[in-house]
Amino acid sequence: MPKEHFEKAGLFELAPCSVTMGMELLELDMAKSMTRVRFDGKPEFCNPFGTIQGGFLAAMIDDAMGMLGTLKLAGKGFPSTIDLNIQYLRPIKIGKVEVVARITGIGRTTMFAEAELFDARGKLSCRAISSMTILGKGKA
């Protein structure tokens, strides 16, 4: 775990929502503004049909992009999602879920990101783009 990036951004532990979803950092490349994160697709996240409900998938994607954005800003501010557009391509069953997220642009007040979510078999299941406003340090 690249502890120095987290400490520089003022992060010392995972957020409670990240813990609930079983977030695990697999890869972080700050030079490429990219991360790969694994989540637990738990039975508690399923709809009556036995697939993970789309809101949980959106939360996983948003969590990965937000974490990367926070690390990229390195304590100079915090990203807050203002737009999240998701394309659901296939249902996802219980199991590990991976998200690959990238920061695609950073302006003075807005940051842009994209992500892909893969099911336990490695099949692309969702794609997303996001806009995040950059909040000043310590402001929510």
C-alpha positions, 0 to 999 in steps of 0.5 A: 500500500503506498502509504505516503500518497495516503498520508499526503492527502490526509487519509489515514484509514478507509472511509466506513463506506469503503470498509462496508464494500470491502475495498482493497487497493490492488494498484496505484500509478500516480504518474498515469493517474490510475488505480485498480481496486477490488470490492466484495460483491456481498449477498447483502448487496443483491436484489431479489434476482440474485445480482448486485443492485446497481446502486452498490455498483455505482457506489463502488465506482464512485468510491474508486474514482473519489479515492484516486481524485483525493490522492491526486489532489494530495491534500490541496482539496477534496473531490465531491461527485457532481455528475456520475453517468454509468452504463450497465452492460451485464448483471453481476453476481456475488463475488469479487468486483474490480474497478479500474479508475483514471483521472482524465482531467483536472481544472481549477475547480473541476476534476474528471474521471472514468472507470470500468467495473469488471465481474469476478470472471474479468468481464466488463460489466459497467463503464462510467464517467464522472465530474467532481467539484474540487472542495477546498481543504477541510470544507464539505 
